[in-house]
Amino acid sequence: MTEKSSSNQPKEKFMANPIERHDTAAWRADIKELKAESKVAIPTEDSVDEAKDWVDTNSLS
């Protein structure tokens, strides 16, 4: 039987926490529909326009 070493306990505790929070992500807003098989979210046209405006105004070039 293998015992866990005490040196791995902090790592395991850290890895149990989620890295990202998707519930507030911009891509979740204004979903028009979901594709039947793949469950891919299709955004509304307004959401796409807002995203493009944001990219255009915040680009590095």
N, C-alpha and C positions, 0 to 999 in steps of 0.2 A: 504494500500500500504506500502511495506517495503522499507526503505531507506538503502543504504549501509553505514556502519559506516566508518569513516575515518581511523580507525585502520586497516582495511583490505586492504586498497589501496596499501601499499607497497608490501604486500604478493601477491596480484593479479598481480601487475606489474612484480614481480620476476617470478611468475609461467607462465607468458606469454612467457618467453624466453626459447628456447629449451635447454635441458640439454646436449644432445649429438649431435655431427655432424657426420652423417653417410656418407657424401659425400667423405671423405678422409679415410674411414675405410679400413683396409687391406682386409677384406673379399669381398670387391667390385671389386677387381682387377682380371683381367683375367677370366671372366665368360665364360665357354664353352657353356652352354645352360641353359634354364629355364624349369623347369617342367611345363607341360601344365596347370594342374588344380591348383596346389599349388603355382606356381610362385617361387619355391625354386631355388636359383642359384646353379648350379653345376660348381665348379671351374675346371680349367685345371689341368692336372697332375703336371705340373711344379709348379703351385701355391701350391699344396698340399705338394710337396717335399720341397719347400722353407719354408712353415709353419712348417713342421716337423723339419727341420734343425734349425729353429729359436727356437723352443721349446726345442730341445735337447741341444743347446748351452746356453740357458738362464734359464735352470731349476735350482732349488735350491739343488737338490741332487747331 
